[in-house]
Amino acid sequence: MKINKLNSIILLGLVAIISILVAQLLWTKEAFNLEQKKLSQKAHIALLEVARKLYEGTNHELPAVNPVQKIANDYYIVNVENDFEPDILEFYLKSEFKKMNITTDFEYAMYNCQSDEMVYGNYISLSQKGKSKQTVYFPKHKNLVYYFAVRFPNETTYLFSSMRFWFILSTVLILILLIYVYSIFTLLQQKKYSELQRDFINNMTHEFKTPLSSILIASQYLIEQNAIKDDKKLHTYTDIIINQSHKLNNHIEKILNVAKSDHTSLELKTELVLIVPVIEETITNIQLKYPEANIGIETNDPDCSIETDVFHFTNLVYNLLDNAVKYCNEKSEILIRISKENQFLKLEFIDNGIGISPKNIASVFDKFYRVQNEKSNEVNGFGLGLYYVKEICNLQYWKINATNNLEKGITITLTIPYKK
């Protein structure tokens, strides 16, 4: 993925989440205002009904002008123009607020003509916790004689509690945004480290290849000299130099291929391939390296074919056979079984090697992973062979897994979609 494309995706994702969060906060604010208006309307209706009941049984009629006035968000006054008892007022307030489903605490006070001030009535706790009677300041209103005031001291808390769902949703969105930002930061850090690692591997391997090529050229020239051919010991040493140089060159090529595949996907040139001849040719090549290895093929259909890249498929088979021989303490016996199951072709590589412990077998296809066992110090490598095999399988949507055999060795199974 190009850096510009990645940056664009990150930016779009961030803008989308922030936009959703801003919209959610605006909706939450609007919902709070609506809840506030709803409470105000219910309180207004309830207080109007209280005023109407206080007028009942008197010689006065309810005035045409609305007796309820909202002084502040949590403070109301009600003009009744006639005397009334505090106990009756409290009873009516409780009853009407209950009818209107106003479940928050409230307190009330009445105007006293003799003292010309507001006299605190009571604090009504609907949560049953109750509060002791206390003096709370209620401002006196001009031009009114018989009136009372009601205050909702916990109005904001009450409104917030009724909007619990909105706040939970906003909190979840904020958490998602934080997780997204943290994930992007971690992704960019990992990308930076991956690029540094890839650049280091590329530079290191290229620097190795130049002197290695010189060693191989010099060794090839040296082994052709008569003085070397006549001296058996020198010929052996020169041959060792050539063989080990080729082995080192193969390792460097593997590292370069893996580094390249991390940066850009390997390109496969697929074609219809008869797999048995390809496997037989690979067996011939592997037996040049390990003449003692006994490798056989078991199949009911020697003409079966699959769509694959011949070059990479050959490397895949070679790597699996090479591993099977290297990790064996006795004469290597390998069986390649080819079978068909429904719409799939199965390739099983069954060996008699030392096997892998159950706790490590799931990691054998990981990059740079090498199982620590009795052969790990004897066998050279970087843990890239099986990783390369897994990459080739993934690119072709094949499945691969490794299992321990009942007696000894392991079986690596490739499950390939098959079309007749």
C-alpha positions as a Markdown table, in Angstrom:
| # | Residue | x | y | z |
|---|---|---|---|---|
| 1 | Met | 0.0 | 0.0 | 0.0 |
| 2 | Lys | 1.4 | 3.4 | -0.9 |
| 3 | Ile | 2.0 | 5.8 | 1.9 |
| 4 | Asn | -0.3 | 8.5 | 0.3 |
| 5 | Lys | -3.2 | 6.0 | 0.1 |
| 6 | Leu | -2.6 | 4.9 | 3.7 |
| 7 | Asn | -2.5 | 8.5 | 5.0 |
| 8 | Ser | -5.7 | 9.2 | 3.1 |
| 9 | Ile | -7.5 | 6.2 | 4.7 |
| 10 | Ile | -6.3 | 7.2 | 8.1 |
| 11 | Leu | -7.3 | 10.9 | 7.6 |
| 12 | Leu | -10.8 | 9.9 | 6.3 |
| 13 | Gly | -11.3 | 7.5 | 9.2 |
| 14 | Leu | -10.3 | 10.2 | 11.7 |
| 15 | Val | -12.6 | 12.8 | 10.1 |
| 16 | Ala | -15.5 | 10.3 | 10.0 |
| 17 | Ile | -15.2 | 9.4 | 13.7 |
| 18 | Ile | -14.7 | 13.0 | 14.8 |
| 19 | Ser | -17.8 | 14.0 | 12.7 |
| 20 | Ile | -19.9 | 11.3 | 14.3 |
| 21 | Leu | -18.7 | 12.4 | 17.7 |
| 22 | Val | -19.5 | 16.1 | 17.1 |
| 23 | Ala | -22.9 | 15.1 | 15.8 |
| 24 | Gln | -23.5 | 13.0 | 18.8 |
| 25 | Leu | -22.5 | 15.8 | 21.2 |
| 26 | Leu | -24.8 | 18.2 | 19.3 |
| 27 | Trp | -27.7 | 15.7 | 19.5 |
| 28 | Thr | -27.0 | 15.2 | 23.2 |
| 29 | Lys | -27.1 | 19.0 | 23.8 |
| 30 | Glu | -30.4 | 19.2 | 21.9 |
| 31 | Ala | -31.8 | 16.3 | 23.8 |
| 32 | Phe | -30.8 | 18.0 | 27.1 |
| 33 | Asn | -32.7 | 21.2 | 26.0 |
| 34 | Leu | -35.7 | 19.1 | 25.1 |
| 35 | Glu | -35.7 | 17.4 | 28.4 |
| 36 | Gln | -35.4 | 20.7 | 30.2 |
| 37 | Lys | -38.4 | 22.1 | 28.2 |
| 38 | Lys | -40.4 | 19.0 | 29.0 |
| 39 | Leu | -39.7 | 19.3 | 32.7 |
| 40 | Ser | -40.6 | 23.0 | 32.6 |
| 41 | Gln | -43.9 | 22.3 | 30.8 |
| 42 | Lys | -44.8 | 19.5 | 33.3 |
| 43 | Ala | -43.9 | 21.7 | 36.3 |
| 44 | His | -46.0 | 24.6 | 34.8 |
| 45 | Ile | -49.1 | 22.4 | 34.3 |
| 46 | Ala | -48.7 | 20.9 | 37.8 |
| 47 | Leu | -48.3 | 24.3 | 39.5 |
| 48 | Leu | -51.3 | 25.7 | 37.6 |
| 49 | Glu | -53.4 | 22.7 | 38.8 |
| 50 | Val | -52.2 | 23.4 | 42.4 |
| 51 | Ala | -53.2 | 27.1 | 42.0 |
| 52 | Arg | -56.7 | 26.0 | 40.7 |
| 53 | Lys | -57.2 | 23.7 | 43.7 |
| 54 | Leu | -56.2 | 26.4 | 46.2 |
| 55 | Tyr | -58.9 | 28.6 | 44.6 |
| 56 | Glu | -61.5 | 25.9 | 45.2 |
| 57 | Gly | -63.8 | 26.6 | 48.1 |
| 58 | Thr | -63.0 | 30.3 | 48.1 |
| 59 | Asn | -64.9 | 33.3 | 46.9 |
| 60 | His | -62.2 | 34.1 | 44.4 |
| 61 | Glu | -62.0 | 32.8 | 40.9 |
| 62 | Leu | -58.8 | 31.8 | 39.1 |
| 63 | Pro | -57.5 | 34.9 | 37.3 |
| 64 | Ala | -57.4 | 34.9 | 33.5 |
| 65 | Val | -53.8 | 35.9 | 33.6 |
| 66 | Asn | -51.5 | 32.8 | 34.0 |
| 67 | Pro | -50.6 | 32.8 | 37.7 |
| 68 | Val | -47.4 | 30.7 | 37.2 |
| 69 | Gln | -44.2 | 32.5 | 36.4 |
| 70 | Lys | -40.9 | 30.9 | 35.6 |
| 71 | Ile | -38.2 | 33.1 | 37.2 |
| 72 | Ala | -35.2 | 30.7 | 36.4 |
| 73 | Asn | -34.7 | 27.2 | 35.1 |
| 74 | Asp | -35.3 | 25.7 | 38.5 |
| 75 | Tyr | -37.4 | 28.5 | 40.2 |
| 76 | Tyr | -41.1 | 29.2 | 39.8 |
| 77 | Ile | -43.6 | 31.5 | 41.6 |
| 78 | Val | -47.4 | 31.1 | 41.7 |
| 79 | Asn | -49.8 | 34.0 | 42.4 |
| 80 | Val | -53.0 | 32.8 | 44.2 |
| 81 | Glu | -54.4 | 36.1 | 45.6 |
| 82 | Asn | -55.8 | 34.4 | 48.7 |
| 83 | Asp | -54.5 | 33.0 | 51.9 |
| 84 | Phe | -53.7 | 29.3 | 52.2 |
| 85 | Glu | -52.3 | 26.8 | 54.7 |
| 86 | Pro | -48.7 | 25.4 | 54.2 |
| 87 | Asp | -49.8 | 21.8 | 54.9 |
| 88 | Ile | -52.5 | 22.0 | 52.2 |
| 89 | Leu | -50.0 | 23.5 | 49.7 |
| 90 | Glu | -47.5 | 20.7 | 50.4 |
| 91 | Phe | -50.1 | 18.0 | 49.9 |
| 92 | Tyr | -51.2 | 19.5 | 46.5 |
| 93 | Leu | -47.7 | 20.0 | 45.4 |
| 94 | Lys | -46.8 | 16.3 | 46.1 |
| 95 | Ser | -50.0 | 15.1 | 44.5 |
| 96 | Glu | -49.7 | 17.1 | 41.3 |
| 97 | Phe | -46.0 | 16.4 | 40.8 |
| 98 | Lys | -46.6 | 12.7 | 41.2 |
| 99 | Lys | -49.4 | 12.9 | 38.6 |
| 100 | Met | -47.0 | 14.6 | 36.2 |
| 101 | Asn | -44.2 | 12.1 | 36.9 |
| 102 | Ile | -41.9 | 14.7 | 38.3 |
| 103 | Thr | -39.6 | 12.6 | 40.4 |
| 104 | Thr | -37.0 | 15.0 | 41.5 |
| 105 | Asp | -36.7 | 16.7 | 44.9 |
| 106 | Phe | -38.2 | 20.1 | 45.4 |
| 107 | Glu | -38.6 | 22.8 | 48.1 |
| 108 | Tyr | -41.2 | 25.5 | 48.6 |
| 109 | Ala | -41.7 | 28.8 | 50.4 |
| 110 | Met | -44.6 | 31.2 | 51.0 |
| 111 | Tyr | -44.9 | 34.9 | 51.3 |
| 112 | Asn | -45.7 | 36.2 | 54.8 |
| 113 | Cys | -47.6 | 39.4 | 54.8 |
| 114 | Gln | -46.8 | 40.2 | 58.4 |
| 115 | Ser | -43.1 | 39.9 | 58.1 |
| 116 | Asp | -43.0 | 40.9 | 54.4 |
| 117 | Glu | -40.7 | 38.1 | 53.5 |
| 118 | Met | -40.6 | 34.6 | 52.0 |
| 119 | Val | -41.0 | 32.0 | 54.7 |
| 120 | Tyr | -39.3 | 28.6 | 54.0 |
| 121 | Gly | -41.8 | 25.8 | 53.9 |
| 122 | Asn | -40.2 | 22.4 | 53.5 |
| 123 | Tyr | -37.7 | 20.3 | 51.5 |
| 124 | Ile | -39.5 | 17.3 | 49.9 |
| 125 | Ser | -37.2 | 14.4 | 49.1 |
| 126 | Leu | -38.8 | 11.9 | 46.7 |
| 127 | Ser | -35.8 | 9.7 | 47.1 |
| 128 | Gln | -36.9 | 9.1 | 50.7 |
| 129 | Lys | -33.6 | 10.2 | 52.0 |
| 130 | Gly | -35.1 | 13.3 | 53.5 |
| 131 | Lys | -33.5 | 16.5 | 54.6 |
| 132 | Ser | -33.8 | 18.4 | 57.8 |
| 133 | Lys | -35.7 | 21.7 | 57.7 |
| 134 | Gln | -33.4 | 24.5 | 56.8 |
| 135 | Thr | -33.6 | 28.2 | 55.9 |
| 136 | Val | -33.0 | 28.7 | 52.2 |
| 137 | Tyr | -33.2 | 32.1 | 50.6 |
| 138 | Phe | -36.2 | 32.6 | 48.3 |
| 139 | Pro | -36.2 | 36.1 | 46.8 |
| 140 | Lys | -39.4 | 38.2 | 47.4 |
| 141 | His | -41.4 | 39.2 | 44.3 |
| 142 | Lys | -42.8 | 42.7 | 44.0 |
| 143 | Asn | -46.5 | 43.5 | 43.5 |
| 144 | Leu | -47.7 | 40.1 | 44.8 |
| 145 | Val | -49.3 | 39.5 | 48.1 |
| 146 | Tyr | -50.5 | 35.9 | 48.3 |
| 147 | Tyr | -48.1 | 33.6 | 46.4 |
| 148 | Phe | -45.7 | 30.8 | 46.9 |
| 149 | Ala | -42.4 | 29.7 | 45.2 |
| 150 | Val | -41.1 | 26.3 | 44.2 |
| 151 | Arg | -37.5 | 25.4 | 43.5 |
| 152 | Phe | -36.0 | 22.2 | 42.1 |
| 153 | Pro | -32.5 | 22.1 | 43.6 |
| 154 | Asn | -31.4 | 18.9 | 41.7 |
| 155 | Glu | -32.9 | 19.8 | 38.3 |
| 156 | Thr | -29.6 | 19.4 | 36.4 |
| 157 | Thr | -28.8 | 16.1 | 38.0 |
| 158 | Tyr | -32.3 | 14.9 | 37.4 |
| 159 | Leu | -32.1 | 15.9 | 33.7 |
| 160 | Phe | -28.7 | 14.1 | 33.3 |
| 161 | Ser | -30.0 | 10.9 | 34.9 |
| 162 | Ser | -32.9 | 10.9 | 32.4 |
| 163 | Met | -30.4 | 11.1 | 29.6 |
| 164 | Arg | -28.2 | 8.3 | 30.7 |
| 165 | Phe | -28.4 | 6.5 | 27.3 |
| 166 | Trp | -27.1 | 9.6 | 25.5 |
| 167 | Phe | -24.1 | 10.0 | 27.8 |
| 168 | Ile | -23.2 | 6.3 | 27.6 |
| 169 | Leu | -23.3 | 6.5 | 23.8 |
| 170 | Ser | -21.2 | 9.6 | 23.8 |
| 171 | Thr | -18.7 | 8.0 | 26.1 |
| 172 | Val | -18.5 | 4.9 | 23.9 |
| 173 | Leu | -17.8 | 7.1 | 20.9 |
| 174 | Ile | -15.1 | 8.9 | 22.7 |
| 175 | Leu | -13.5 | 5.6 | 23.7 |
| 176 | Ile | -13.7 | 4.4 | 20.0 |
| 177 | Leu | -12.0 | 7.6 | 18.9 |
| 178 | Leu | -9.2 | 7.2 | 21.5 |
| 179 | Ile | -8.7 | 3.5 | 20.5 |
| 180 | Tyr | -8.7 | 4.5 | 16.8 |
| 181 | Val | -6.0 | 7.2 | 17.5 |
| 182 | Tyr | -4.0 | 4.7 | 19.5 |
| 183 | Ser | -4.3 | 2.0 | 16.9 |
| 184 | Ile | -3.2 | 4.4 | 14.1 |
| 185 | Phe | -0.2 | 5.6 | 16.2 |
| 186 | Thr | 0.8 | 2.0 | 16.8 |
| 187 | Leu | 0.3 | 1.1 | 13.1 |
| 188 | Leu | 2.5 | 4.0 | 12.0 |
| 189 | Gln | 5.2 | 3.0 | 14.6 |
| 190 | Gln | 5.1 | -0.5 | 13.4 |
| 191 | Lys | 5.3 | 0.6 | 9.8 |
| 192 | Lys | 8.3 | 2.8 | 10.6 |
| 193 | Tyr | 10.1 | -0.1 | 12.3 |
| 194 | Ser | 9.2 | -2.5 | 9.4 |
| 195 | Glu | 10.6 | 0.0 | 6.9 |
| 196 | Leu | 13.8 | 0.3 | 8.9 |
| 197 | Gln | 14.1 | -3.5 | 9.2 |
| 198 | Arg | 13.5 | -4.0 | 5.4 |
| 199 | Asp | 16.0 | -1.3 | 4.5 |
| 200 | Phe | 18.6 | -2.8 | 6.8 |
| 201 | Ile | 18.0 | -6.3 | 5.4 |
| 202 | Asn | 18.2 | -5.1 | 1.8 |
| 203 | Asn | 21.4 | -3.1 | 2.4 |
| 204 | Met | 22.9 | -6.0 | 4.4 |
| 205 | Thr | 22.1 | -8.7 | 1.9 |
| 206 | His | 23.3 | -6.6 | -1.1 |
| 207 | Glu | 26.5 | -5.8 | 0.7 |
| 208 | Phe | 27.0 | -9.6 | 1.3 |
| 209 | Lys | 26.3 | -10.6 | -2.3 |
| 210 | Thr | 29.2 | -8.5 | -3.8 |
| 211 | Pro | 32.1 | -10.2 | -1.8 |
| 212 | Leu | 30.3 | -13.5 | -2.0 |
| 213 | Ser | 30.2 | -13.3 | -5.8 |
| 214 | Ser | 33.9 | -12.6 | -5.8 |
| 215 | Ile | 34.5 | -15.6 | -3.5 |
| 216 | Leu | 32.5 | -17.9 | -5.8 |
| 217 | Ile | 34.3 | -16.7 | -9.0 |
| 218 | Ala | 37.7 | -17.1 | -7.4 |
| 219 | Ser | 36.8 | -20.5 | -5.9 |
| 220 | Gln | 35.5 | -21.8 | -9.3 |
| 221 | Tyr | 38.7 | -20.6 | -11.0 |
| 222 | Leu | 40.8 | -22.1 | -8.1 |
| 223 | Ile | 39.2 | -25.6 | -8.3 |
| 224 | Glu | 40.0 | -25.9 | -12.0 |
| 225 | Gln | 43.8 | -25.4 | -11.4 |
| 226 | Asn | 45.9 | -28.6 | -11.8 |
| 227 | Ala | 47.7 | -28.0 | -8.5 |
| 228 | Ile | 44.4 | -28.1 | -6.7 |
| 229 | Lys | 43.1 | -31.1 | -8.6 |
| 230 | Asp | 46.3 | -33.0 | -7.8 |
| 231 | Asp | 46.1 | -32.3 | -4.1 |
| 232 | Lys | 43.1 | -34.1 | -2.7 |
| 233 | Lys | 43.0 | -32.2 | 0.5 |
| 234 | Leu | 43.1 | -28.8 | -1.2 |
| 235 | His | 40.5 | -29.9 | -3.7 |
| 236 | Thr | 38.2 | -30.9 | -0.8 |
| 237 | Tyr | 38.7 | -27.6 | 1.0 |
| 238 | Thr | 38.0 | -25.6 | -2.2 |
| 239 | Asp | 34.9 | -27.7 | -2.8 |
| 240 | Ile | 33.7 | -26.9 | 0.7 |
| 241 | Ile | 34.3 | -23.2 | 0.1 |
| 242 | Ile | 32.2 | -23.4 | -3.1 |
| 243 | Asn | 29.4 | -25.5 | -1.5 |
| 244 | Gln | 29.1 | -23.2 | 1.6 |
| 245 | Ser | 29.2 | -20.1 | -0.6 |
| 246 | His | 26.3 | -21.5 | -2.6 |
| 247 | Lys | 24.5 | -22.3 | 0.6 |
| 248 | Leu | 25.1 | -18.7 | 1.9 |
| 249 | Asn | 23.9 | -17.3 | -1.4 |
| 250 | Asn | 20.7 | -19.3 | -1.2 |
| 251 | His | 20.1 | -17.9 | 2.3 |
| 252 | Ile | 20.7 | -14.4 | 1.1 |
| 253 | Glu | 18.3 | -14.9 | -1.8 |
| 254 | Lys | 15.6 | -16.1 | 0.7 |
| 255 | Ile | 16.0 | -13.0 | 2.8 |
| 256 | Leu | 15.8 | -10.8 | -0.2 |
| 257 | Asn | 12.6 | -12.5 | -1.4 |
| 258 | Val | 11.0 | -12.2 | 1.9 |
| 259 | Ala | 11.9 | -8.6 | 2.3 |
| 260 | Lys | 10.6 | -8.0 | -1.2 |
| 261 | Ser | 7.3 | -9.8 | -0.5 |
| 262 | Asp | 6.8 | -7.6 | 2.7 |
| 263 | His | 7.0 | -4.5 | 0.5 |
| 264 | Thr | 5.2 | -5.7 | -2.5 |
| 265 | Ser | 3.3 | -8.9 | -3.0 |
| 266 | Leu | 5.0 | -11.6 | -5.0 |
| 267 | Glu | 3.7 | -11.8 | -8.6 |
| 268 | Leu | 2.5 | -15.3 | -9.6 |
| 269 | Lys | 2.4 | -16.3 | -13.2 |
| 270 | Thr | -0.2 | -19.1 | -13.0 |
| 271 | Glu | -0.8 | -21.8 | -15.5 |
| 272 | Leu | -2.2 | -25.3 | -15.7 |
| 273 | Val | 0.5 | -27.6 | -14.3 |
| 274 | Leu | 0.7 | -31.4 | -14.0 |
| 275 | Ile | 1.9 | -31.6 | -10.5 |
| 276 | Val | 3.4 | -35.2 | -10.4 |
| 277 | Pro | 6.1 | -34.4 | -13.0 |
| 278 | Val | 7.0 | -31.2 | -11.2 |
| 279 | Ile | 7.3 | -33.1 | -7.9 |
| 280 | Glu | 9.4 | -35.8 | -9.5 |
| 281 | Glu | 11.8 | -33.3 | -10.9 |
| 282 | Thr | 12.1 | -31.6 | -7.5 |
| 283 | Ile | 12.7 | -35.0 | -5.8 |
| 284 | Thr | 15.5 | -35.6 | -8.3 |
| 285 | Asn | 17.1 | -32.3 | -7.4 |
| 286 | Ile | 16.8 | -32.9 | -3.6 |
| 287 | Gln | 18.3 | -36.3 | -3.9 |
| 288 | Leu | 21.4 | -34.8 | -5.5 |
| 289 | Lys | 21.8 | -32.9 | -2.2 |
| 290 | Tyr | 20.7 | -35.9 | 0.0 |
| 291 | Pro | 21.4 | -39.1 | -2.0 |
| 292 | Glu | 20.4 | -41.3 | 1.0 |
| 293 | Ala | 16.9 | -39.8 | 1.3 |
| 294 | Asn | 14.1 | -42.2 | 0.2 |
| 295 | Ile | 11.2 | -40.1 | -1.2 |
| 296 | Gly | 8.1 | -41.6 | -2.8 |
| 297 | Ile | 4.8 | -40.4 | -4.4 |
| 298 | Glu | 1.4 | -42.0 | -3.7 |
| 299 | Thr | -1.5 | -41.0 | -6.0 |
| 300 | Asn | -4.5 | -42.5 | -7.8 |
| 301 | Asp | -4.4 | -39.9 | -10.5 |
| 302 | Pro | -0.9 | -39.3 | -12.0 |
| 303 | Asp | -2.4 | -36.8 | -14.5 |
| 304 | Cys | -3.9 | -34.4 | -11.9 |
| 305 | Ser | -3.2 | -30.7 | -12.6 |
| 306 | Ile | -3.7 | -27.4 | -10.8 |
| 307 | Glu | -3.4 | -23.7 | -11.6 |
| 308 | Thr | -0.2 | -22.4 | -10.1 |
| 309 | Asp | 3.1 | -20.7 | -10.7 |
| 310 | Val | 5.6 | -23.4 | -11.6 |
| 311 | Phe | 8.6 | -21.6 | -10.2 |
| 312 | His | 7.1 | -20.9 | -6.8 |
| 313 | Phe | 5.4 | -24.3 | -6.6 |
| 314 | Thr | 8.8 | -26.0 | -7.2 |
| 315 | Asn | 10.4 | -23.9 | -4.5 |
| 316 | Leu | 7.5 | -24.8 | -2.2 |
| 317 | Val | 8.0 | -28.5 | -2.7 |
| 318 | Tyr | 11.8 | -28.2 | -2.4 |
| 319 | Asn | 11.6 | -26.3 | 0.9 |
| 320 | Leu | 9.2 | -28.9 | 2.4 |
| 321 | Leu | 11.4 | -31.8 | 1.3 |
| 322 | Asp | 14.6 | -30.0 | 2.4 |
| 323 | Asn | 13.2 | -29.4 | 5.9 |
| 324 | Ala | 11.9 | -33.0 | 6.2 |
| 325 | Val | 15.4 | -34.4 | 5.4 |
| 326 | Lys | 17.3 | -31.9 | 7.6 |
| 327 | Tyr | 15.2 | -32.6 | 10.7 |
| 328 | Cys | 15.7 | -36.3 | 10.7 |
| 329 | Asn | 18.0 | -38.4 | 12.9 |
| 330 | Glu | 17.9 | -41.5 | 10.7 |
| 331 | Lys | 17.6 | -42.4 | 7.1 |
| 332 | Ser | 14.9 | -40.0 | 5.8 |
| 333 | Glu | 11.7 | -41.6 | 4.6 |
| 334 | Ile | 9.3 | -39.2 | 3.0 |
| 335 | Leu | 5.9 | -40.0 | 1.4 |
| 336 | Ile | 4.1 | -37.4 | -0.8 |
| 337 | Arg | 0.5 | -38.5 | -0.9 |
| 338 | Ile | -1.9 | -36.9 | -3.5 |
| 339 | Ser | -5.6 | -37.3 | -3.0 |
| 340 | Lys | -8.9 | -35.7 | -3.9 |
| 341 | Glu | -11.6 | -34.8 | -1.4 |
| 342 | Asn | -14.8 | -33.2 | -2.8 |
| 343 | Gln | -13.7 | -30.0 | -4.5 |
| 344 | Phe | -10.2 | -30.0 | -3.0 |
| 345 | Leu | -6.8 | -31.6 | -3.9 |
| 346 | Lys | -4.7 | -32.6 | -0.9 |
| 347 | Leu | -0.9 | -32.8 | -0.9 |
| 348 | Glu | 0.5 | -34.5 | 2.2 |
| 349 | Phe | 4.2 | -34.5 | 3.0 |
| 350 | Ile | 4.7 | -37.2 | 5.6 |
| 351 | Asp | 8.2 | -37.7 | 7.1 |
| 352 | Asn | 9.9 | -39.7 | 9.8 |
| 353 | Gly | 11.8 | -36.8 | 11.4 |
| 354 | Ile | 12.1 | -35.8 | 15.0 |
| 355 | Gly | 8.7 | -34.0 | 15.0 |
| 356 | Ile | 7.7 | -30.8 | 16.7 |
| 357 | Ser | 6.4 | -30.3 | 20.3 |
| 358 | Pro | 2.6 | -29.5 | 20.3 |
| 359 | Lys | 3.1 | -26.1 | 21.8 |
| 360 | Asn | 5.5 | -25.0 | 19.0 |
| 361 | Ile | 3.8 | -26.6 | 16.0 |
| 362 | Ala | 1.4 | -23.6 | 15.5 |
| 363 | Ser | 4.3 | -21.2 | 15.1 |
| 364 | Val | 6.4 | -23.1 | 12.5 |
| 365 | Phe | 5.2 | -20.9 | 9.6 |
| 366 | Asp | 6.0 | -17.6 | 11.4 |
| 367 | Lys | 8.8 | -15.4 | 10.0 |
| 368 | Phe | 12.2 | -16.0 | 11.5 |
| 369 | Tyr | 10.8 | -18.7 | 13.8 |
| 370 | Arg | 13.0 | -21.7 | 14.5 |
| 371 | Val | 12.0 | -24.5 | 16.8 |
| 372 | Gln | 14.5 | -25.1 | 19.5 |
| 373 | Asn | 15.3 | -28.9 | 19.5 |
| 374 | Glu | 18.1 | -31.3 | 19.2 |
| 375 | Lys | 18.7 | -30.5 | 15.5 |
| 376 | Ser | 18.4 | -26.7 | 15.7 |
| 377 | Asn | 22.1 | -26.1 | 16.4 |
| 378 | Glu | 23.1 | -28.5 | 13.6 |
| 379 | Val | 20.8 | -27.1 | 10.9 |
| 380 | Asn | 21.7 | -23.7 | 9.4 |
| 381 | Gly | 18.9 | -21.3 | 8.5 |
| 382 | Phe | 17.0 | -18.1 | 9.3 |
| 383 | Gly | 13.5 | -19.5 | 9.8 |
| 384 | Leu | 12.3 | -18.3 | 6.4 |
| 385 | Gly | 11.7 | -21.5 | 4.5 |
| 386 | Leu | 8.3 | -22.4 | 5.9 |
| 387 | Tyr | 7.3 | -18.7 | 6.1 |
| 388 | Tyr | 7.9 | -18.5 | 2.3 |
| 389 | Val | 5.8 | -21.7 | 1.8 |
| 390 | Lys | 3.0 | -20.2 | 3.8 |
| 391 | Glu | 3.2 | -16.9 | 1.8 |
| 392 | Ile | 2.9 | -18.8 | -1.5 |
| 393 | Cys | -0.1 | -20.7 | -0.2 |
| 394 | Asn | -1.8 | -17.6 | 1.0 |
| 395 | Leu | -1.3 | -15.9 | -2.4 |
| 396 | Gln | -3.2 | -18.8 | -4.1 |
| 397 | Tyr | -5.8 | -19.2 | -1.3 |
| 398 | Trp | -4.5 | -22.6 | -0.4 |
| 399 | Lys | -4.6 | -23.9 | 3.2 |
| 400 | Ile | -1.6 | -25.3 | 4.9 |
| 401 | Asn | -1.2 | -26.9 | 8.3 |
| 402 | Ala | 1.3 | -29.1 | 10.2 |
| 403 | Thr | 0.4 | -32.0 | 12.5 |
| 404 | Asn | 2.5 | -34.5 | 14.4 |
| 405 | Asn | 2.3 | -38.1 | 13.3 |
| 406 | Leu | 1.3 | -40.8 | 15.7 |
| 407 | Glu | 4.7 | -42.5 | 15.9 |
| 408 | Lys | 7.3 | -40.0 | 14.7 |
| 409 | Gly | 7.7 | -37.1 | 12.3 |
| 410 | Ile | 5.2 | -34.6 | 11.0 |
| 411 | Thr | 2.7 | -34.3 | 8.2 |
| 412 | Ile | 2.4 | -31.0 | 6.3 |
| 413 | Thr | -0.9 | -30.8 | 4.4 |
| 414 | Leu | -1.7 | -28.5 | 1.5 |
| 415 | Thr | -5.4 | -28.2 | 0.7 |
| 416 | Ile | -5.9 | -26.8 | -2.8 |
| 417 | Pro | -9.2 | -25.8 | -4.5 |
| 418 | Tyr | -9.5 | -28.3 | -7.4 |
| 419 | Lys | -11.5 | -28.0 | -10.6 |
| 420 | Lys | -12.0 | -31.0 | -12.8 |
